[in-house]
Structure formats: structure tokens, C-alpha cells
Amino acid sequence: MHLEYLKTIQVGRMVTNTLGIYHIISGAFGAFEREKLMQIGMWDIGPGLDGDITQKIRKSGDKVFFAEDAICMTNVPTEWHALFKQRQRWSKSLIRFRLRKHFDILMPHKHFTFLNWISNMENLLFDCIFNYLWLFYILSLVFTQTDRLMEIFIVGWLIRYFFSLVAFGVIMLVSERASEEKRLMPYLFFSTFYTGYFLRLTRLLAHTKEFFFFSSYKDPWNPKKTSDLAQVEGI
């Protein structure tokens, strides 16, 4: 996860911040003006509250920024089952908030702006739509390229490994602790399995469960009565 956080939270958010499409102020690393929170109605209940509050701020016409020089500490899951549950929750929030609650960002509506549209589409495209296309691709390989599956798997891994090396090079250029983090390089060999299979399959499962079964309203991290009310009110 160290590599993942460096790539997605540090480098990834530096890029989206520069492009003006920064779409999530992490709950563990965020700071907000109290007046703005009062103006937009504070947080709503549900998974991925950090992404939801960021969308509400963007829709209000204000800008959000990534403080790339800030150094923040957080706790992360240390066991696979805990990590799986965390990422399920994060991924369900994409469907619940971005595709349902804040769908108006994608339409010609009073909250529509080009940068808000790009911000949401980038998230939906890379984290959701491409995952289903990947699943379709894998299934088609299983049925049409059975005798070449291992060869295709190895080539695919080599391509992902190459891009992970490129990403690691960028991390080393922007990191304030490059001398410490270069020790992570050997883990790149395994990180492609983590990001290319574990996280992708976790997102696929979560998106499917939320899209068809609204499962975030049944998850135990919120009291049942508040989740029931949130579903009735469409939040």
C-alpha cells in the first residue's frame, strides 16, 4: 500500500490538482472551512464521505486544492480481509455518490461545469467502466485464446511492470523522502498483481453489488435507521 499511496495520493492528486479536476479530499488528510461546510449542509451519511463532501464543494462553485507539501500520517489495514472491506466501501461510494447522487454533474444542469464533468468522468471511466471492459476482455481470452493464456498473462504483466517502473521514477522525482522510499523498488515486482488483479476484482464486486443491490445501505458502518432514512431521501 505504500507504493499505492505514493502513486495515487501523492503523484495522482498532484496531477489532478494541476488540471483542476481534483475530485476527493481524503478524510484522513482533509481540512475544510467551517463556513463552507455549514453552507453546503455538512456531511451526508454513507460510504466515502470524503468524496461526497468534495463533490458538494465543487458543485457550490468553490475550488478544492491538494497541498502537496503537507506531510500527513494515517492508519491503514494490515490484513487482507480488512483491506478488502475498506476498498469495498470506497468503491461502493463511487456508484452511490458519483453515479446517483451527483449525476447532475454529468448533465447540462445548474451544477454543470466542464472541469466538474471531466473530474467525475475520469473517475468513473478509469475506476469503473474500464474494469468491466477488462472483465469482458479476460472472459473473451479464456474462451478464444485458451492455448495462449500464459503467454498473454506474462506479456500483460511485463507491460504493467514497465509502467510501474515509470511511475516509480516519477515518485522519486517528487518525493521529499526519495532516499527512504527507493527501498520500495523491489516490491514493484509484486505490486502489479495487487493493483492489476486484487484491487480491480475488489472494485468490480463492489460496483456490481452497489449498482444492482444498493448494498451500501445495508453495510454495518452506519446505524440501520440512518441508512434507511438516507435511502428514502436518495442520499
N, C-alpha and C positions, 0 to 999 in steps of 0.2 A: 504493500500500500504506500510505502514511502515514495517509490517511483511514480505511482499513480497520482499522488497528491502533488508532487513536483510538476508533473506534466500537465494535469488538468486544472489544478487550482492555482498554481503559480504561473506557468507559461500560458496555459489556455486562457486564463482570465486577464492576463496582461494583453493578449491579442484582442479578445472581445471588448475589453475596456477601450482600447485604442480605436477600434472600429465603431464604437458607440452602440454595441449590441449586447453589452454585459447583462446577463439575464438572471443571475442569482447571487444575492449577498448571503454567504454561508452563515447559518445560525450560530456556529461556533466562533465566527470571526467578524461578525457584523456590528456596526454602530449606526444608530438612527437618531434623527432629530425628533424630540418628543412632540413638538407641534405638528410635524408632518404625520406622525403616527396617529395622533388624535384626529387630524383632518381626514385621513383615509379610513378611519374606523378600526384601527388597530389590527391585530391578527384574527383570522378566522380559524376555526378548528379543522384539523385534518392532518394528513401527512405532508411533509415538505413545506412547512410553514415559511421557511426562508425564501423559497421560490415564489410562493404566493404573495408575500408582502412586497417582494421586489417587483412583481407584475403590477400590483396596486400602485406602487410609487411611480412606475413608468407611465401607467395609464393616467395618472393625475397630471402628467406633463413635466414632472421633475426628472432630473437625471440621477443615475447611480454611478458610483465610481469604485474602482479597485485600488486600494492603497498598497502598491507593490512593495513598498519599503517597510511595511509593518511586519513584525515578527509575532506570530500567534502560536499558541500551543493548544492541542486538543487531545482527547482520548479517542482511540479507535478500537474496533473489535479485535480481539486476539484469538478468536476461534472461528472456524469456518461457518458454523451454524449461526453464530451471532452476526457475522459479516453478511451472510445470505439474507437474514431477516432485515438488516439495515438497508441493504440495497433493494430489497423488495419494496420497502416503504418509500425509498427515494423514487423508484421507478413508477410506482403507482401514482405518485403525485404529478408526474408528467401528464398522465391521461386525465386525472381528476381536475387539475387546475388549468393546465395549458390547453387541453383539447376540449374541456367542457366549460369550466367557469370563466376562463379568459379567452374563449373562442372569438369574441368580438375583436380582439387584436388582429385577427387574420382576415377580417371582413371590412368593407368600406363603412365604417361606423365612427361615432364621435371620438372613440379612443384610438382610431387607426392612425398610425404614422408609419412611414416606410421602415425606419430603424426598429420600431417595435415589431413590425411584421417579420423583418429579417431575423430578429432576435429569437422569436418563437419558432419560425420555420427552421432555422439552423438546429435548434434543439430537437424539434420533432423529427426532422429528416435524419439526422445522424444517430440519435438515440432510440428511435422507434421504427420509422419506415424502413431504413436500411437493414435493421435487424430482421424484419420479416422477409425482405428480399434475400438476405443471407440464408435464412432457413429454407426458402424455396430453392435457392442455388444448391445447398447441401443435399436436399432431398433429390433434386434432379441428378446430381452426381452419383448418388447411391444407386439410382435406377438405370442410369445411362452410361456411367463410366466405372462400373464395378471393378474391372481389371486394372484400372489406373488410379484407384483411390489413394494408395500410399504415395505414389508419385506426386499427385496433386496436393496432398496434405503437406509433403515436405517442401514443395515449391511455395505453397501458401505461407508456411512457417518462415521460410527464408525471406520472403518479401516483407512480412510483418517485422522480422528481426532487423532487417535493414532500416526500416523506417523508425524502429525503436532506437537504433543507434543514432540516427539523425536527430531524433527528439532529445536524446540524452546529451548530444553535443550542444543543442540549444540551451538545455537546462544548465549545463556547465558555464555557458556564456553569461547567463543572467543571475545565477545563484550567488548569494552573498557568502555561502559556505561551500564553495566548489571543492575545496581541498578535502573536506569531510565527506562530501556526497559522491566523490568519484569512486569510493569503495563499493558503491551500489552497482557499478557496471556489470560485474559477473551475473547479477540477478536478471539482467536483460534477457538472458537465455531462456529463463522460465516465465518472464512477465508476459510474453506473448500468449501463453496458454491461459494465464489469468485474465487478461483483457480480451483475448480473442474468443475464448470459449466460456469460462466461468461467468464473467460479467455479462456477456452477450446473452447466454441462456437464461441467466437470472432476470435480465430486463425483459426478455421475451415472455417468460412466465408471468411476471408481474403485470406487464401491459395487457396480456390476454385476460388475466383474472380481473383486472380493473375495468377493462373496456367492455367485457361481456357480463361480468357478475358484480360490478361495483363493490369489490371486496374490501376496499379501504374503509368503508363504513362499518365493516364487521371486525376489523382488526382491533386488538386489545389495548393499543397505546392511548386511546381516548375512552372515557366512560360511555357506555352504550346509549344512555339517554341523550348525551350531547351529539353523538354520531347520528342518532336517529333524527334529531332536530336539524342537523346540518344537511342530511339527505333530503328532508322535506323542503328546506329552504334553498336547495340547489347549490350549497357551498361545500 
